[in-house]
Amino acid sequence: MTFGEWTAWLRQHGEAGVFFIEPGERPDLFAAARGLDFATVRLDLADCRRSDDLFARMAAVFRFPEWFGDNWDALADCLADLSWWLARGYVLVIGNSGAFREADPASWRMLLDVLADTADSWRDAAVPFWSFVTDPPADDA
């Protein structure tokens, strides 16, 4: 997509969810998101093999409060709150997920479910929460 196409699509909070994109689309995506005053987050899962690693990386990139509990419920709660990082919308781009997806496919599927649920919960407040994966989708994604 072009910068203009990303800008138009990101404005549609009702369409927000989890999507797979080509790595080359990131620059225009981030530029469009920043132009809309959206918070942008890059989550690099290189060398991530377990949910513990994932939780630590999510906590760092989203600046979770110290009370974050390093579990799926706490992840969902923090992503549905984000009161410490108010924005007009959120764009998360996940890269290098292959090793994590292979090492812990159940946690990968859980992450995608949590992100989809997060988009749904923010939709009610008309705040888009977009998640993009720059790796090709796995057969079970």
VENBEL-V267619 format. One record per run of one state. SS is the DSSP state (helix for helix, strand for strand, loop for the rest). FROM is the first residue (numbers start at 1). TO is the last residue. If there is no record, write none. Layout:
# VENBEL-V267619
SS/FROM/TO
SS/FROM/TO
This chain:
# VENBEL-V267619
loop/1/2
helix/3/10
loop/11/12
helix/13/15
loop/16/17
strand/18/20
loop/21/22
helix/23/35
loop/36/38
strand/39/44
loop/45/50
helix/51/62
loop/63/71
helix/72/81
loop/82/88
strand/89/95
loop/96/97
helix/98/103
loop/104/104
helix/105/123
loop/124/127
strand/128/133
loop/134/141
